[in-house]
């Protein structure tokens, strides 16, 4: 690759479900690399697995990428899903003619052949080879007599099925100069003749990737470590076609806390899982960035601009990264609390709405600002807002069964009546924290109660239960009318 060639990278997911965080990290790395180098980031959909790939999954993954704010300049349009860019189609299921043209090139150059052998025949050959020498790795080789192209076309026209298999002409070592792992040597006997086009007419992954990456002019390919074994076949195909090979970088695995490959057994693994749990996309991006790459400045909280400025492949770590959910939650809390209150409320409100909370006071910007100032210190995710705001919903207020003991204490009547008197005498619409402290001290004096005999009856009169919410956080957000109504309910519940 010449130094002047424009950087072009791609993310090429299979649309079989929501976007996995490992895939999202791959997309992020490619995007940042492109932006750092003034290049293009392309989205390609690898949907040749007809049994598992769905249109719905493709749209789900595009939605996840949009949520993460990882935009692409070519690929399916994020709104219409139609192709945008000069090298389409960008969905492999729509490129079958292109793949077949390339397969025909290999056939004509004797780099591939039609293989009419059935799966049963190939399994029998493998069993026989292993029986004669169990220590030797079995590799598929061409049949003794390869069917000519003319004869193969006649048999295909008659209804027979055949795969198109690449012919490995020579056994020699291949060396990959990997941008993450350094030089990787593939032994000469690692693969035998391999399938390019299945007998059902569908191309295989390795074949599609080479054709697409070459025609779409990819200069660099950053992908998961699990694809490393595929690279030898792809190197052979690049060589056979005479295409210039991109530079490869194989990214480290992401492991769960048990140091096994991250999977559903570890809990949330898709970006949508984290969206529903109330994580911020910018926090998840920051966390994923540092799961396999490190900042040269040592920074942990990084703006998108800083990420782009610092992102270079020499900072990749080839060792597996452990997905630390505790650190992710901490980082999300940092991002959440740094948001302006107007933006934070926009993100919190859907969670409150989905929980069915009724908060008429939230129409006031002043009330929202006060509520977020009080509550955000206890929030690490947007979902954390729901239990914090729940006590403010008058329609949810009720005296809980666990309040019965507290309401049976001898001091409770005096405390509750004194508390109601303080609320009724308050001249404003809402108490401040200082107003509440003063009222509570007045109740303490009037009722002659202290400790839990003071605090717990008041808490019942404010939130309906003797334990839980900090009153100095809740009371300033409740109107005088609401406090009076709740105090009356508590007094009515006295034994």
Secondary structure, DSSP 8 states (H G I E B T S, - for coil): --TTS--EEEE----SSS-BHHHHHHHHHHHHHHHHTT-EEEE-B----TTT--HHHHHHHHHHHHHTT---SBEE-TTT--EESTT---BGGG-HHHHHHHHHHHHHTTSEEEE---HHHHHHHHHHHHHH-TTS-------SS---HHHHHHHHHTT---EEEE-------EEEEETTTEEEEE-TTS--SEEEE-TTS-B-HHHHHHHHHHHTT--EEEEEGGGGGGHHHHHHHHHHHT----EEEEE--EE-TTSSB--GGGS--BHHHHHHTT--HHHHHHHHHTSSB--TT--SS--HHHHHHH--GGGB--S-EE--HHHHHHHHHHHHHHS-HHHHHHHHHHHHHHTT---GGGG-HHHHHHHHHHHGGG-SSGGGHHHHHHTT-GGG----GGGHHHHTSTTHHHHHHHHHHHHHH--SSS--HHHHHHHHHHHHHHHT--THHHHHHHHHHHHSSSSSS-HHHHGGGS-HHHHHHHHHHHHHT--
